[in-house]
Amino acid sequence: MRLLRVFALLALAVSAIYVSGCAVQTSPDRISAQVPTDSDLVEEALSGETLTPEQAYRSVNALLRDGEEAAETAQYEKAKTAYEDALHILLTKVDTDSADYADWQLRLEQLLVKTCLANVRLARLRGLEIPAERRPSDLNIVYNTRVEPWLNYYLTRGRSSMATYLERMGAYEHVFEQVLEEKNLPSDLKYLPIIESGVSPFAYSHAAAGGLWQFIPGTGQRYGLQINRWVDERRDPEKATRAAAEYLSTLHEMFGDWALALAAYNCGENRVASVINSQGTRNFWEMTLPTETMNYVPKFIAAMMIAREPEAYGFYVEPQTPVYTERISLDGVVKVTDLAAQTGLDYDELKRLNPELLGSITPPSENQYAINVPAQQAEPFREKLASINGGLYLSEAQVKNIVAPPKPKPRYVYYKVKRGNTLGGIAGKYRTSVTLIKRLNGIKGNTIRIGQTLKIKPGHKR
């Protein structure tokens, strides 16, 4: 009976609307003015207007529908424009200060990932995705669902960091490519420093790994890298890349599979060999390895996918200028400040080109130390060096009194949350701020969980 009464009331309401006629009718023009269509919202955003999160969600979904329909009928340029417009709106036209942004953030992030993947599919349809040259030793690692969380991360919370890494790749990519080609290794290995060091020669980890390729001291020295009080060759781009190429080649020969070789690069060849023996499988995706290692290969695949086609994922970055250098041998121990002053080179540039130097003096034990100088200035540098009569090189007495520079400290440490920990307490322990910890780890509120690993930049509060 109650249901019948509801239907009766609805019927009365509907009849009342018809009886009142034009008094309750709204013109189509007025409806359009009150509630913008999806097309209106797209037009507003592309003309420079900022959209509310809900409006952005509607307009991007509309563009995705348009793009999919265009792609299905081989109208690839139209589809490309739709996807590019969708990315433009998501990345630049959403009012992030809106009161309801937090309610829409997850949906917008999911939409961003969906848009990027649609763009990649379109590139394949258009035949614009050029696969890396196939070689006998190609990576042959396939995309699977374990990669998706890392794609999501790099496209959303880790987007700013990934953009920085892609910019840095410009400075060193030619070094990576040259060495890998010489060793007949897959070119895609050049993207490994993205997840290892953020493409920074100066990176150190909590486990004492250092440089672009993050060698721990023992492995670095095993592959010919000097690590002492004066130099750390793990920080030299070319020397470290050659050592990494040797190590990766050895690992691939050992396991015959690039997924296993990469896993071993992360956790050690002995650990991987032990797991193969104990678990009876050589399939990386079926193994139980340390959590960090199980994430390592999927994380690399995600980074590789983005780095190969950054624009398809909405990354429009200006790569850093390639750094071309030439090594020139010195005839004694020098202060880099004096060397720069007497040869006309910029001190900061000399330090940047020689990241292996831990201080501002060349190693006292090496009278023939080879220093990197800009390739285009190598000949003038040689001429000026030859014309210096004295006062550049340190005397034996001066060398004996040199004090070694302090040991480099890791830029970041990683802390595993224990029972009773709070963000404030952890921030105090490492002389940093709660705000910085939250930003580095993508934490929105103040909740942390036991066992969670936090990335922390120690230092003074700011």
C-alpha positions in Angstrom: 0.0 0.0 0.0 2.8 2.4 0.9 4.3 1.9 -2.6 1.0 2.7 -4.2 0.8 6.0 -2.2 4.3 6.9 -3.4 3.3 6.3 -7.1 0.1 8.3 -6.5 2.0 11.3 -5.2 4.4 11.1 -8.1 1.5 11.1 -10.5 0.0 14.2 -8.9 3.3 16.0 -9.0 3.7 15.2 -12.7 0.2 16.3 -13.6 0.7 19.5 -11.6 3.7 20.3 -13.8 1.7 19.8 -17.0 -1.3 21.8 -15.7 0.9 24.8 -14.8 2.3 24.8 -18.3 4.7 27.5 -19.2 5.0 28.8 -15.7 7.4 26.0 -14.7 9.1 25.4 -18.1 12.7 26.7 -18.6 13.9 27.6 -22.0 16.7 25.5 -23.5 18.9 28.6 -23.6 18.4 29.1 -19.8 19.2 25.5 -19.1 22.4 25.8 -21.1 23.4 29.0 -19.3 22.8 27.3 -15.9 24.5 24.0 -16.6 27.3 24.1 -19.1 27.5 21.2 -21.4 30.7 19.0 -21.5 31.6 20.7 -24.8 31.2 24.2 -23.1 33.5 23.1 -20.3 36.2 21.9 -22.8 36.0 25.1 -24.7 36.3 27.2 -21.5 39.3 25.2 -20.3 41.1 25.5 -23.7 40.4 29.2 -23.8 42.2 29.7 -20.5 39.5 29.2 -17.8 40.1 27.1 -14.7 37.6 24.3 -14.1 36.3 22.9 -10.8 37.3 19.3 -10.2 33.9 18.0 -11.2 33.9 20.1 -14.4 37.3 18.9 -15.2 36.2 15.3 -14.7 33.2 15.7 -17.0 35.2 17.5 -19.7 38.0 15.0 -19.8 35.7 12.1 -19.9 34.0 13.7 -22.9 37.3 14.2 -24.6 38.2 10.6 -24.0 35.0 9.4 -25.5 35.6 11.6 -28.5 39.2 10.3 -28.8 38.1 6.7 -28.6 35.4 7.2 -31.3 37.9 8.9 -33.5 40.5 6.2 -33.1 38.0 3.5 -33.9 37.3 5.1 -37.2 41.0 5.7 -38.0 40.7 9.5 -37.4 44.0 9.5 -35.6 44.8 13.2 -35.7 41.4 14.0 -34.2 42.0 11.4 -31.5 45.4 12.8 -30.8 44.0 16.3 -30.4 41.3 15.0 -28.0 43.8 13.2 -25.8 46.3 16.1 -25.8 43.4 18.5 -24.8 42.5 16.0 -22.0 46.0 16.0 -20.7 46.2 19.8 -20.9 43.1 20.1 -18.8 44.1 17.6 -16.2 47.6 19.0 -15.8 47.0 22.7 -15.9 43.3 23.6 -15.7 42.0 22.0 -12.5 41.3 24.3 -9.6 43.4 22.5 -6.9 42.4 25.1 -4.3 38.8 24.2 -4.7 37.1 23.1 -1.4 36.0 19.8 -2.9 39.4 19.0 -4.6 40.3 16.3 -2.1 37.0 14.5 -2.8 37.8 14.4 -6.5 41.6 14.0 -6.4 41.7 10.2 -6.7 39.2 10.1 -9.6 41.2 12.8 -11.4 44.4 10.8 -10.9 42.8 7.7 -12.2 41.6 9.7 -15.2 45.1 10.9 -15.8 46.4 7.4 -16.0 43.5 6.4 -18.3 44.3 9.3 -20.6 48.0 8.5 -20.7 47.4 4.9 -21.6 44.9 5.9 -24.2 47.5 8.1 -25.7 50.0 5.2 -25.8 47.5 2.9 -27.5 46.9 5.6 -30.1 50.6 6.0 -30.7 50.8 2.2 -31.4 47.8 2.4 -33.8 49.4 5.3 -35.6 52.6 3.3 -35.9 54.6 6.0 -34.1 55.9 3.8 -31.3 59.2 2.6 -32.5 60.4 -0.4 -30.5 64.0 -0.5 -29.4 66.3 -2.3 -31.8 66.0 -6.0 -31.2 69.3 -7.6 -30.3 70.2 -11.1 -29.2 70.5 -9.8 -25.6 67.3 -7.7 -25.6 65.6 -7.2 -22.3 62.5 -9.2 -23.3 60.6 -8.1 -20.1 56.8 -7.8 -20.6 54.3 -5.4 -19.1 51.9 -7.0 -16.6 49.5 -5.9 -13.8 52.3 -5.5 -11.3 53.6 -2.6 -13.3 50.4 -0.6 -13.0 50.8 0.6 -9.5 54.2 2.1 -10.4 52.8 3.7 -13.5 50.0 5.2 -11.4 52.7 6.5 -8.9 54.9 8.1 -11.6 51.9 9.7 -13.3 50.4 11.1 -10.1 52.2 11.4 -6.8 55.6 10.8 -8.3 55.0 13.0 -11.4 57.2 15.9 -10.3 60.1 13.6 -9.4 59.8 11.8 -12.7 59.8 15.1 -14.6 63.1 16.0 -12.9 64.6 12.6 -13.7 63.7 12.9 -17.4 65.3 16.3 -17.5 68.5 15.0 -15.9 68.6 12.1 -18.5 69.6 14.6 -21.1 72.9 15.2 -19.5 74.0 11.6 -19.3 72.0 9.6 -21.8 74.7 9.8 -24.5 77.2 8.3 -22.0 74.9 5.4 -21.1 74.1 4.7 -24.8 77.7 4.7 -25.9 78.9 2.3 -23.2 75.9 -0.1 -23.5 76.4 -0.2 -27.3 80.1 -1.0 -26.9 79.2 -3.9 -24.5 76.4 -5.1 -26.9 73.8 -4.6 -24.1 70.2 -3.5 -24.5 69.8 0.2 -24.9 66.8 0.2 -22.5 69.2 -0.4 -19.6 70.0 3.3 -19.8 66.8 4.0 -17.9 68.0 2.0 -14.8 69.5 5.1 -13.1 66.0 6.7 -13.0 65.0 4.2 -10.3 68.4 3.8 -8.8 69.6 7.3 -8.2 67.0 9.7 -9.8 69.8 10.2 -12.4 72.1 12.0 -9.9 75.8 11.2 -9.6 75.7 12.6 -6.1 73.0 10.2 -4.7 73.8 8.1 -1.7 71.5 5.6 -0.1 70.9 4.4 3.5 72.7 1.2 2.5 75.9 3.2 1.5 75.2 2.7 -2.3 76.4 5.7 -4.3 76.4 7.4 -7.7 74.2 7.1 -10.8 74.2 3.3 -10.7 74.1 3.0 -6.9 77.0 0.6 -6.3 77.7 -0.5 -2.8 81.4 -0.1 -2.0 82.3 -3.8 -2.3 80.7 -4.3 -5.7 82.0 -1.0 -7.0 85.6 -1.9 -6.1 85.1 -5.4 -7.5 84.4 -3.8 -10.9 87.4 -1.4 -10.7 86.0 1.7 -9.1 88.2 3.6 -6.6 86.6 4.6 -3.4 88.7 6.3 -0.8 89.0 9.5 1.2 89.6 11.6 -1.9 87.7 10.1 -4.7 84.5 8.1 -5.2 84.5 6.9 -8.8 80.9 5.6 -8.3 80.0 9.3 -8.9 81.9 9.5 -12.2 79.2 9.0 -15.0 81.5 7.2 -17.5 83.5 5.1 -15.0 80.4 4.0 -13.1 78.5 3.3 -16.3 81.3 1.0 -17.5 81.3 -0.8 -14.2 77.5 -1.2 -14.3 77.6 -2.5 -17.8 80.2 -5.1 -16.7 78.2 -6.1 -13.7 74.9 -6.3 -15.6 76.6 -8.4 -18.4 77.9 -10.8 -15.8 74.5 -11.1 -14.1 72.8 -11.8 -17.5 75.4 -14.5 -18.3 74.8 -16.0 -14.9 70.9 -16.1 -15.0 70.2 -15.9 -18.8 67.2 -13.7 -18.1 67.0 -9.9 -17.8 64.3 -9.8 -15.1 66.5 -12.1 -12.9 69.6 -10.1 -13.8 67.9 -6.9 -12.7 66.6 -8.5 -9.5 70.1 -9.7 -8.7 71.4 -6.1 -9.4 69.1 -5.0 -6.6 69.4 -7.7 -4.0 72.6 -9.6 -5.0 73.3 -12.6 -7.2 73.7 -14.9 -4.2 70.2 -14.1 -3.0 68.6 -14.7 -6.4 70.5 -18.0 -6.9 69.4 -19.2 -3.5 65.8 -18.4 -4.3 66.0 -20.2 -7.6 67.3 -23.3 -5.8 64.8 -23.2 -2.9 61.7 -22.3 -4.8 62.4 -24.3 -7.9 61.5 -21.6 -10.5 63.5 -19.3 -12.8 60.5 -17.1 -13.5 60.9 -13.8 -11.7 57.1 -13.2 -11.6 56.6 -16.5 -9.7 59.3 -15.9 -7.1 59.1 -14.6 -3.5 62.0 -12.2 -3.1 62.5 -9.3 -0.7 59.7 -6.8 -1.1 62.0 -4.1 -2.5 63.3 -6.5 -5.2 59.8 -7.7 -6.1 58.9 -4.1 -6.7 62.2 -3.3 -8.4 61.5 -4.9 -11.8 57.9 -3.6 -12.2 59.2 -0.1 -11.1 61.9 -0.2 -13.8 59.4 -1.3 -16.5 57.1 1.6 -15.6 60.0 4.1 -15.6 61.2 2.7 -19.0 57.8 2.9 -20.5 57.5 6.6 -19.6 61.1 7.5 -20.5 60.7 6.0 -24.0 57.5 8.0 -24.7 57.3 10.9 -22.2 54.9 13.0 -24.2 52.4 10.1 -24.4 52.3 10.2 -20.6 51.9 13.9 -20.4 55.6 14.8 -19.7 56.7 17.8 -21.7 60.2 18.4 -20.3 63.3 20.2 -21.5 66.2 17.7 -21.2 69.4 19.0 -19.7 72.2 19.8 -22.2 74.4 16.7 -22.8 77.7 16.9 -20.9 80.7 16.2 -23.2 84.1 16.0 -21.5 87.7 15.2 -22.2 90.1 13.8 -19.6 93.4 15.6 -19.4 96.3 14.4 -17.1 97.8 16.8 -14.6 101.5 16.8 -13.6 100.9 17.0 -9.8 98.4 17.6 -7.0 96.3 20.8 -7.4 93.6 22.7 -5.8 90.7 22.9 -8.1 90.2 26.6 -7.3 93.8 27.3 -8.4 93.4 25.2 -11.5 90.2 27.0 -12.5 91.7 30.5 -11.9 94.9 29.8 -13.8 93.3 28.1 -16.8 90.3 30.4 -17.1 87.7 27.6 -16.5 84.7 28.1 -14.2 85.3 26.5 -10.8 81.7 25.4 -10.3 81.7 23.8 -13.8 84.9 21.9 -13.0 83.4 20.6 -9.8 80.3 19.6 -11.6 82.2 17.8 -14.4 84.3 15.9 -11.7 81.8 14.6 -9.2 84.2 11.8 -8.2 86.3 14.4 -6.3 85.1 14.4 -2.7 86.9 17.7 -1.9 88.5 20.5 -3.9 91.9 19.0 -4.2 93.0 16.2 -6.6 94.1 12.9 -4.9 97.5 13.4 -3.2 98.5 9.8 -4.2 98.1 10.6 -7.9 100.6 12.9 -9.6 99.0 12.1 -13.0 95.4 12.5 -12.1 93.2 12.9 -15.2 90.6 15.7 -14.8 87.4 16.2 -16.8 87.2 19.5 -18.7 84.5 20.6 -21.2 85.3 19.0 -24.5 85.1 22.2 -26.5 87.7 23.8 -24.1 90.1 20.9 -24.0 92.7 22.4 -26.4 92.8 25.9 -24.9 93.0 24.2 -21.4 96.1 22.1 -22.5 97.8 25.3 -23.9 97.2 27.3 -20.7 98.3 24.3 -18.6 101.6 24.1 -20.5 102.2 27.8 -20.2 102.0 27.8 -16.4 105.6 28.0 -15.1 104.9 27.4 -11.4 102.6 28.0 -8.5 99.9 25.6 -9.7 101.0 22.2 -8.3 101.4 21.7 -4.5 104.8 20.9 -3.0 105.5 17.7 -1.2 105.4 19.5 2.1 102.0 21.0 1.2 100.7 17.6 0.1 101.7 16.0 3.4 99.6 18.6 5.4 96.4 18.2 3.3 93.4 17.2 5.4 91.0 14.7 3.8 87.5 16.0 3.1 84.6 14.7 5.3 82.9 11.6 4.2 79.8 12.3 2.1 76.5 11.8 3.9 73.4 10.3 2.2 71.0 12.8 0.9 68.1 10.6 2.0 67.6 7.9 4.7 64.8 5.4 4.8 63.1 4.7 8.1 60.8 1.8 8.9 57.9 2.9 11.1 57.8 1.2 14.5 55.0 0.9 17.1 54.5 4.2 18.9 56.2 6.3 16.2 54.6 9.6 15.1 55.5 11.9 12.2 56.5 14.6 14.7 58.8 12.2 16.6 60.5 11.0 13.4 60.9 14.5 12.1 62.6 15.5 15.4 64.9 12.5 15.3 66.2 13.5 11.8 66.1 17.3 12.3 63.6 17.8 9.5 59.9 18.8 9.3 56.7 16.9 9.3 55.7 18.8 6.1 58.8 17.7 4.3 58.4 14.0 5.3 54.7 14.1 4.1 55.7 15.7 0.8 58.5 13.2 0.1 56.2 10.3 0.8 52.9 11.5 -0.6 51.2 11.4 2.8 47.9 13.4 2.9 47.0 13.2 6.5 49.0 12.5 9.6 48.6 8.7 9.7 51.5 6.3 9.3 51.4 2.6 9.7 53.8 0.1 11.4 56.2 -1.3 8.9 55.8 1.5 6.5 59.1 2.8 5.0 59.5 6.5 4.9 62.0 8.4 2.7 63.5 11.2 4.8 65.9 14.0 4.0 67.9 14.7 7.2 69.0 18.2 8.1 67.8 21.3 9.9 64.2 22.2 10.3 62.9 24.6 7.8 
